[in-house]
Amino acid sequence: MKKLFFGMLLVASACTTKPLGMSVPTQAGHNLHSAKVAVDSCSQEADEGGNSAVIGGYTTNILLWGIVIGPAVTAPFQDELRAQGEIDQVDRCLRARGFERRELTAGESFWVRNAFGDERERRLDHLVGGGTIETYGTPNS
C-alpha cells in the first residue's frame, strides 16, 4: 500500500506544471532587444524539451505501473508535461546564455502593463538589466 501511495505521489508531482506569471529574462548590461533575441533563439529548442518531458513521463510510468497501466496514467497529463518541458528547455537555454528568469511581482506587472510605447520599452529595458521599480529613473552612480 505504501509503495502504491508513493508511486501515485511521484506521478502526480511529475505531472504538475508551474503556474506562469509575468516574468522577464534578466542579465546585467542587457536590454529588451538582447533579451528578445535570446528568447527567440532559445524558443527554437522548446520542442526538444517538450518531447523529452513526454518521453520521460511515459517511460517513468511504464516502469512504475507496467506496459498497460503506465501509458494510461501518463496520457491525461501529456499536454501539461509537454508545456512544462518546453518552458524548462527555454529556461535552460537562457541560463546557458547568462540570463535568469525573474518573476515579476504584482506591482511590477501592473507597472509594466500600464505603460505604453516607448515608456513601456524603457521600463522593460530597466527590468531586463536587473533594475527594480525603486531604482527606475535614478541616475547611475
WOLIN-V644459 format. One record per pair of residues at least 12 apart in sequence whose ideal C-beta (glycine too) atoms are under 7 Angstrom apart, sorted by the first residue. I is the first residue (numbers start at 0). GAP is how many residues later the second one is. Records with the same first field share a line. If there is no record, write none. Layout:
I: GAP, GAP
//
This chain:
6: 57
10: 50, 53, 62
13: 43, 46
14: 42, 62, 65, 66
16: 63, 66, 67
17: 66
20: 82, 83
21: 82, 87
22: 78, 79, 80, 81
23: 78, 80, 100, 103, 104
24: 13, 14, 69, 74, 75, 76, 103
25: 73, 74, 76, 101, 102, 104
26: 71, 72, 73
27: 101, 102
28: 100
29: 98, 99
30: 94, 97, 98
31: 89, 92, 93, 96
34: 64, 93
37: 56, 59, 61
41: 48, 51, 52
42: 47
44: 44, 45, 48
45: 40, 43, 44
47: 41
48: 36, 37, 39, 40
49: 32, 35, 36
51: 33
52: 28, 29, 31, 32
53: 24, 27, 28, 31
56: 17, 20, 24
57: 12, 13, 16
60: 12, 13
106: 26
107: 19, 25
110: 12, 22
111: 12
122: 13
//
